[in-house]
Amino acid sequence: MTSNGSTAHAPSGQKNGDLHRDYNNDRNTTSQNAIYTTSNGVPMPHPYETQRVGENGPLLLQDFHLIDLLSHFDRERIPERVVHAKGSGAHGYYVTTDALDDLCAADIFQKGKKCPITVRFSTVGGESGSHDCARDPRGFSVKFRTDEGNWDIVANNTPVFFLRDPAKFPHFIHTQKRDPATHLTHADDSTMFWDYLSQNPEAVHQVMVLMGDRGIPDGYRFMHGYYGHTMKLVNKNGDWVYAQIHMKSKQGTKFITQADSATKSPDYAQKDLFHAIEKGDYPGWDLAVQTMTPKEAEELWEKQKINVFDLTHIWPQKQFPLRKVGEFFLNENVKNYFAEVEQVAFNPSHLPPGIEPSADPVLQSRLFSYPDTHRHRVGVNYQQLPVNAPRVPYHMANFQRDGNMSFYNQGSRPNYLSSIEPIQFRSRTVDLNKTHGHFIGDAVAFLSEVRPEDFNAPRTLWEKVFDDGAKERFINNVSGHMSTCREKEIIKRQIAIFREVSEDIASRLEKATGVKGYPGISELRFNGTHNGLAKDKSNRVANGMNNLVNVSSTNNNGAPRAGTHEGITAH
């Protein structure tokens, strides 16, 4: 008590600055144990009451309870994700079963190491209320809360994607959305969808996957996850290898046919995941890696024309077998979807020491784009939200301050590098000069070129992987989707691209659509890519470019050619 009888601090003796709502306590409190209040904590007798003038007069502006209620309601929605808007999520744990410390210095890869995780699955193109069983790639993101900070895997259920030039991404996604005039999706008007694909032939591998059986997985539990991008794993000696990261479903894989998809609930995948976890049927995945040395990456391009920096190419598993590292399981449903799924934010640049990005240009662009969209959509302090916050065994500190909704604003600690109250540092464990220092060159304009090797993997998919039933379903899926395309020229071009994969595909599609495609792409010019198969030089360059000044294609198509890694110590 002070001299005048007032209470200096809270009745419990705590300082006022130490009193706050606890997130976990609030998350787990039942309605029966809570009292109805306004947002500023004032108890109220009933949520439906309002203040008005007399028994039949207008409302009063002084009625804070009503104003508080309505004004918050008006602001309940945050912008939905531009891509991956419709999704489901859950919590669980990861454990390293097979040590990877010979290749990677990350602490999480020591045998027996565990950490909590949050996973979000999603469709890609649809809106927040779209159908779970749309024919669409599925997002598969995992937040590993390691002792060295958060590691986010931001992956898909397909090993490749539609593009390898990062500037194409906004254009491609626009074609997956509603037409700006008709406001129709490609379920009713697929013209934009096929227009883009018919001008960017490197997308054909992903189109083969999308229009095949994997295009509609049976919920989220029965699908694999693939990083797609090449990463670098760096060991404690500073040596590194390239790596591809896979997540293999312990439940196996299942798919839904186009016809059966119409019989499913719009929230089919959400319902399946939630109820499986509720009844104790916890889904799990194995975490595995493919690795190759820098020298092997150069040889893979020189001998087989497979580019490790190309998101449309895959690594042959017979040459680069999978190595299991660990496993993870989802054993806890969220308590609040908005707080724990809608606000969870994954970022491919969230990497602990020992995991580094490669020069894959699409990956490089995502390193910027993902945190940029989170700062716009959720707020600059999105990583202070409990679902995004790191859980590390040390006190975190930096010089980021303020901004909207800053909660952990770091007290009275200096907001600059102070000599009066110096911050602690941990020594660097990864030699970045050795890991990234081998790129020296001039600034160049670059746009990839479609080449014969771009059709090798799709051809193998058709000839060696698809059985007769899968081939028939593929033709039906493609021709059915093309039925709403308004321009025959687009279909003719797309059939020409499929003809480069297999004459069998092209002839079947011609029969199914009634449209005769071009004999191949050698006589075509594309607005989105250089055509390395063009017979006439005038058709080789994209979008009206000429051959007079700086054609932006290169002989190696962006791949690590021989000598790229000269001086690098390989494992």
Secondary structure as GFF3:
##gff-version 3
##sequence-region A 1 571
A	DSSP	three_ten_helix	16	18	.	.	.	ID=ss1
A	DSSP	alpha_helix	23	28	.	.	.	ID=ss2
A	DSSP	three_ten_helix	31	33	.	.	.	ID=ss3
A	DSSP	alpha_helix	64	73	.	.	.	ID=ss4
A	DSSP	beta_strand	87	96	.	.	.	ID=ss5
A	DSSP	three_ten_helix	107	109	.	.	.	ID=ss6
A	DSSP	beta_strand	114	123	.	.	.	ID=ss7
A	DSSP	beta_strand	138	146	.	.	.	ID=ss8
A	DSSP	beta_strand	149	156	.	.	.	ID=ss9
A	DSSP	three_ten_helix	166	168	.	.	.	ID=ss10
A	DSSP	alpha_helix	169	176	.	.	.	ID=ss11
A	DSSP	alpha_helix	191	199	.	.	.	ID=ss12
A	DSSP	three_ten_helix	201	203	.	.	.	ID=ss13
A	DSSP	alpha_helix	204	210	.	.	.	ID=ss14
A	DSSP	three_ten_helix	213	215	.	.	.	ID=ss15
A	DSSP	beta_strand	225	226	.	.	.	ID=ss16
A	DSSP	beta_strand	231	234	.	.	.	ID=ss17
A	DSSP	beta_strand	240	249	.	.	.	ID=ss18
A	DSSP	alpha_helix	258	261	.	.	.	ID=ss19
A	DSSP	alpha_helix	268	278	.	.	.	ID=ss20
A	DSSP	beta_strand	284	292	.	.	.	ID=ss21
A	DSSP	alpha_helix	294	304	.	.	.	ID=ss22
A	DSSP	beta_strand	323	332	.	.	.	ID=ss23
A	DSSP	alpha_helix	337	337	.	.	.	ID=ss24
A	DSSP	pi_helix	338	342	.	.	.	ID=ss25
A	DSSP	beta_strand	355	357	.	.	.	ID=ss26
A	DSSP	alpha_helix	361	377	.	.	.	ID=ss27
A	DSSP	three_ten_helix	382	384	.	.	.	ID=ss28
A	DSSP	alpha_helix	432	436	.	.	.	ID=ss29
A	DSSP	beta_strand	449	450	.	.	.	ID=ss30
A	DSSP	three_ten_helix	452	455	.	.	.	ID=ss31
A	DSSP	alpha_helix	456	460	.	.	.	ID=ss32
A	DSSP	pi_helix	461	465	.	.	.	ID=ss33
A	DSSP	alpha_helix	468	482	.	.	.	ID=ss34
A	DSSP	alpha_helix	488	501	.	.	.	ID=ss35
A	DSSP	alpha_helix	503	513	.	.	.	ID=ss36
A	DSSP	beta_strand	530	531	.	.	.	ID=ss37
A	DSSP	three_ten_helix	537	539	.	.	.	ID=ss38
###
